[in-house]
Amino acid sequence: MALGILLESLADAQKSKAKAKNPNRFCDSGLYRMVRCPNYLGEVVFWTGVFVTGVDCFNGVWQWIGAIIGYVCIVYIMFGGARRLEIRQNKNYGTNPEYQEYVKKTPILIPFVPLYSVEKHKWLVG
């Protein structure tokens, strides 16, 4: 959980610093080199930690079902947020060749998983 909070906080700080330096450019430095939504990744890591640390406390099928549904919902919400951000960034930077290259080589949310876009997945309303 601590790693998730650290990841999310660091990503937000890095984006704020990059935007202060150049407010009209997308952020592709720091953690944003690994994934395009590192703050959302931090959220997923945090909630993964919550789920894993709670495993010892789950008593019975209903608690397991509730925990799994909650975890899946959080991951769904984060992918939905990534989709909304991708749509907004494509609108703002879509004609920028540097942004197009960044999008082609940087996964949207999970490092080392070659998922580069979720824009067309309309079921991700998050």
N, C-alpha and C positions, 0 to 999 in steps of 0.2 A: 504494500500500500504506500509505504514511504517513497519507494522508487517512482510510483505513479505520480504522486504529488510533486516530487522533484522534477520529473520529466515535464509535467504540465506547466509548472511555474517557470522553469528554464526556457521552455518554448515560448511562452507568453512574453518573457523578458527579452528574449532574442528578437522576436517580431517587433516589439515596441521600439527597441534600439534601431533595428533596420528601417522601420517606418519613420523614425525621427530623422535619420540620416537622409533617406530618400522616400518621401511619402507617396510618390507616384509609381514606385517599382514594387513588384511582388517580392516576397521574402524567400530567398533560396540559400541562406547561410545558416551555419550552426546545425541544429537538429533538423532544420528544413532541408538539409542535403540528404538525409536518410529517408524521410517521408514528408509528404506535403501537408499533413495535419498532425504534427507531433503532439500538440496539446490534446487532441482527441485521443491519440494513442496513450498519452499519460492517463486520461480518464479510464480507458479500457484496462490498463495495467492496474490502476487503483482498484477498480471494481473486481478484477480478477483476484487481487489480493484479499479483498473482503470475502469473496466467495470461498477461496481456498482456506482462509483462517476460520471460517465458519463451519467447515466440513465436520469437525468433531462435535459440533453442537446439533447437527441435524438428527432429529429423532423421528423416524417414520417416513413413510412415503410422501405425505402431504408437505412436510417441511422441505424435503428434497425437491419436490415438484415446484413449490413456491420459490425456492432459491434458484433453481435452474431457469424458471420463467423470468424471474427478476434479472438475472445475469444476461439472458438472451435479449431481453428488452433494452438493457443498457447498451449492449453492443449494437443492436439495431439503431438505437437513437444516435450513437456516435457515427455510424455509417451514413445515416440520414443527414446529420450535420455536415459530414464530409461532402456529401452530394450537393447540399445547398451552397457550401463554400466553393466547390468546384464550379458550379453554374455561375456564381457571382464573379469568380476570378476569370473564367472564360470570357465573360462579358467585358470585364475590365482590361484584360491583358491578352485576349485571344489572338490578336493580330501581331503581337510581339514575338519575333522569331526566337528570342532567348527563352521566353516563357514556353513556347511550343516544345523546345528542346528539353527544358526542365520537366515538363509534363510527360514526355516520352520516356524519360529515364528514371523518374522518381516515383515510387509507389505512393498511392493516395494515403494509406493509413497504416499498413503493417509492413515493417521493414523486411526485405528479402522475399516478399510475396509479390509476384509480378502482376498485381492488380493496379493499373494505372489510371483507371477512370470508373466512376460509378454514376456519371451524369445520366446515362440512358436507362438506369434502373429506377423507373418511376415508382416502384413499390417501396423504395426507400424514402419515405416522407419524413421520418424521424420526428 
